[in-house]
Amino acid sequence: MDQQKYEKLLNIKTQGAQKEFYRSIHYHRYEPTSYHVFETLFQEFNIYENDNLIDFGCGKGRLNFYANHFFNVNAKGIEMNSFYIDECNHNKKSYFEKHNNKESKIEFFNTHAEKYKVEKDDNIFYFFNPFSVQIFSKVLKNILKSYEKFPRKITLLLYYPSDDYIYYLENDSPFTLDKEVCIYPEYKKNHREKVSIYTFG
């Protein structure tokens, strides 16, 4: 299914290039993950109704709506840019006009990722290189603090993973690589076209 058909199905608008930039070397520009990546990922990674999926740097909320629609999961989006939070909430209203039984399962938070308070049921965390490894390390420390209070299996989904993220995970964290989901045909030309899945607990 192509992008337009997914957008029509979900009754949302998440396409288009970023029109404004955050003036910091630590926060990267918005770029939505392709629906093709979601299709490939969730064919090989099982996600369930009782999971809590957190998208750091959620942009306009594409992953939140996709995962909620197809798997009925609880989906939270963390986004520091108030413009995109407005877009998320507009999409949320449109989504619920068509899927009105799922409203309690999608939330958006207008805050910096490292300031988000990880809750006891949050267990799957998605990253599409939204910020520098310095911010990434702070986010992971928050996740691990939550784990200390409420032990559970934690899963990190890293699409198009940066070398900095991988180095940090391999050398400075308790997470281990569980699986790599390659995105074909793109992976044949670019070996970063994959989702690296790390787990702990």
FENNOR-V399078 format. One record per residue. PSI is psi as a letter, one per 30 degrees, with the letter a starting at -180 (999 if undefined). OMEGA is omega in whole degrees, 0 to 359 (none if undefined). BURIAL is I if it has 24 or more other ideal C-beta (glycine too) atoms within 12 Angstrom, else O. Layout:
# FENNOR-V399078
psi->PSI omega->OMEGA burial->BURIAL
psi->PSI omega->OMEGA burial->BURIAL
This chain:
# FENNOR-V399078
psi->k omega->183 burial->O
psi->l omega->186 burial->O
psi->e omega->184 burial->I
psi->e omega->180 burial->O
psi->e omega->176 burial->O
psi->e omega->181 burial->I
psi->e omega->179 burial->I
psi->e omega->180 burial->O
psi->e omega->183 burial->O
psi->f omega->180 burial->I
psi->h omega->180 burial->O
psi->l omega->176 burial->I
psi->j omega->183 burial->I
psi->g omega->181 burial->I
psi->l omega->178 burial->I
psi->l omega->181 burial->O
psi->l omega->178 burial->O
psi->k omega->182 burial->O
psi->f omega->180 burial->O
psi->l omega->185 burial->O
psi->k omega->176 burial->O
psi->k omega->186 burial->O
psi->i omega->178 burial->O
psi->k omega->178 burial->O
psi->f omega->186 burial->O
psi->f omega->183 burial->O
psi->k omega->188 burial->I
psi->l omega->183 burial->I
psi->l omega->179 burial->O
psi->k omega->172 burial->I
psi->j omega->183 burial->I
psi->k omega->173 burial->I
psi->k omega->178 burial->I
psi->k omega->175 burial->I
psi->f omega->178 burial->I
psi->e omega->177 burial->I
psi->e omega->179 burial->I
psi->e omega->179 burial->I
psi->e omega->182 burial->I
psi->e omega->181 burial->I
psi->e omega->187 burial->I
psi->f omega->168 burial->I
psi->f omega->184 burial->O
psi->f omega->180 burial->O
psi->k omega->182 burial->I
psi->k omega->177 burial->O
psi->k omega->190 burial->I
psi->l omega->185 burial->O
psi->e omega->182 burial->O
psi->g omega->177 burial->O
psi->l omega->175 burial->I
psi->j omega->184 burial->I
psi->k omega->180 burial->I
psi->k omega->177 burial->I
psi->j omega->178 burial->I
psi->k omega->186 burial->I
psi->h omega->190 burial->I
psi->f omega->180 burial->I
psi->c omega->182 burial->I
psi->g omega->171 burial->I
psi->g omega->186 burial->I
psi->e omega->182 burial->I
psi->e omega->181 burial->I
psi->e omega->181 burial->I
psi->e omega->179 burial->I
psi->e omega->183 burial->I
psi->e omega->179 burial->I
psi->e omega->182 burial->I
psi->e omega->187 burial->I
psi->f omega->185 burial->I
psi->f omega->177 burial->I
psi->h omega->180 burial->O
psi->l omega->169 burial->I
psi->k omega->185 burial->I
psi->k omega->179 burial->I
psi->k omega->177 burial->I
psi->k omega->179 burial->I
psi->j omega->185 burial->I
psi->k omega->183 burial->I
psi->f omega->185 burial->I
psi->j omega->184 burial->I
psi->f omega->177 burial->O
psi->e omega->181 burial->O
psi->e omega->174 burial->I
psi->e omega->175 burial->I
psi->e omega->177 burial->O
psi->e omega->177 burial->I
psi->e omega->183 burial->I
psi->e omega->175 burial->I
psi->e omega->177 burial->O
psi->e omega->179 burial->I
psi->e omega->178 burial->I
psi->e omega->180 burial->O
psi->e omega->180 burial->I
psi->e omega->182 burial->I
psi->f omega->174 burial->O
psi->f omega->181 burial->O
psi->f omega->182 burial->O
psi->i omega->193 burial->I
psi->g omega->182 burial->O
psi->g omega->188 burial->O
psi->g omega->190 burial->I
psi->e omega->185 burial->O
psi->f omega->187 burial->O
psi->g omega->179 burial->I
psi->k omega->178 burial->I
psi->k omega->175 burial->I
psi->k omega->183 burial->I
psi->k omega->179 burial->I
psi->i omega->182 burial->O
psi->l omega->174 burial->O
psi->k omega->185 burial->I
psi->e omega->183 burial->I
psi->f omega->178 burial->I
psi->f omega->179 burial->O
psi->k omega->179 burial->I
psi->j omega->182 burial->O
psi->k omega->183 burial->I
psi->l omega->189 burial->O
psi->f omega->181 burial->O
psi->f omega->178 burial->O
psi->k omega->185 burial->I
psi->f omega->178 burial->I
psi->k omega->186 burial->I
psi->k omega->185 burial->I
psi->k omega->180 burial->I
psi->k omega->169 burial->I
psi->i omega->180 burial->I
psi->h omega->185 burial->I
psi->f omega->183 burial->I
psi->l omega->183 burial->I
psi->l omega->179 burial->I
psi->f omega->177 burial->I
psi->e omega->177 burial->O
psi->e omega->179 burial->I
psi->e omega->181 burial->I
psi->e omega->178 burial->I
psi->e omega->178 burial->O
psi->e omega->179 burial->I
psi->e omega->178 burial->I
psi->e omega->176 burial->O
psi->e omega->178 burial->I
psi->e omega->182 burial->I
psi->e omega->174 burial->I
psi->e omega->177 burial->O
psi->e omega->179 burial->I
psi->e omega->181 burial->I
psi->e omega->179 burial->O
psi->e omega->184 burial->O
psi->i omega->182 burial->O
psi->k omega->180 burial->O
psi->l omega->176 burial->I
psi->k omega->179 burial->I
psi->k omega->179 burial->I
psi->k omega->174 burial->I
psi->k omega->176 burial->I
psi->j omega->182 burial->I
psi->j omega->176 burial->I
psi->k omega->180 burial->I
psi->h omega->191 burial->I
psi->k omega->178 burial->I
psi->l omega->178 burial->O
psi->e omega->180 burial->O
psi->e omega->179 burial->O
psi->e omega->183 burial->I
psi->e omega->180 burial->I
psi->e omega->180 burial->O
psi->e omega->181 burial->I
psi->e omega->184 burial->I
psi->f omega->188 burial->O
psi->f omega->187 burial->O
psi->g omega->180 burial->O
psi->l omega->178 burial->I
psi->g omega->183 burial->O
psi->k omega->177 burial->I
psi->l omega->180 burial->O
psi->k omega->180 burial->O
psi->e omega->185 burial->O
psi->l omega->170 burial->O
psi->k omega->180 burial->I
psi->j omega->183 burial->I
psi->k omega->182 burial->I
psi->j omega->180 burial->I
psi->k omega->4 burial->O
psi->f omega->185 burial->O
psi->e omega->184 burial->O
psi->f omega->181 burial->O
psi->e omega->181 burial->O
psi->f omega->184 burial->O
psi->j omega->186 burial->O
psi->g omega->172 burial->O
psi->f omega->177 burial->O
psi->i omega->182 burial->I
psi->l omega->171 burial->I
psi->j omega->177 burial->I
psi->k omega->184 burial->I
psi->j omega->179 burial->I
psi->k omega->181 burial->I
psi->l omega->175 burial->I
psi->k omega->176 burial->I
psi->999 omega->none burial->O
